[in-house]
C-alpha cells in the first residue's frame, strides 16, 4: 500500500492525505486489499473520522463513485468562504431590444452546496 503513495501521478491529488489515512485503519485495509478504489478513498477522506469510518466504508462499498461523491458533498459542511465564492459566481443577464422585447437572457448559478467547479 505504501508504494502507491510514492507514485508520482497520485502525489498531487493526495496532499497530506496519507497521514490522515493512518488514523483510519478500516479504510486503509479495504484500500490495501483492493476493495476500495483510489477515487472512492480520496472522496471519503474529506469527511472520514475514526468515529464514522465503519459506516462510511459500508456505504462506499455499496455505492458507485458518483453517488458516494454526492453523499460526501451533503455531509461536508460548507465554509463561509465557499458560500461567498459561490455567491460571487452567480449572475443573471437580460437583454432587451429597441421594441422592449427580450432578445436573450442567461443565468449562471454557482456550485450547489459547496460543490466546486
Secondary structure, DSSP 8 states (H G I E B T S, - for coil): -HHHHHSHHHHHHHTTHHHHHHT-HHHHHHHHHTSS-HHHHHHHTTT--TTTHHHHHHHHHHS-HHHHHHHHHHHS---HHHHHHHHHH-EEEEEE-TTS-EEEEEEE---STT---
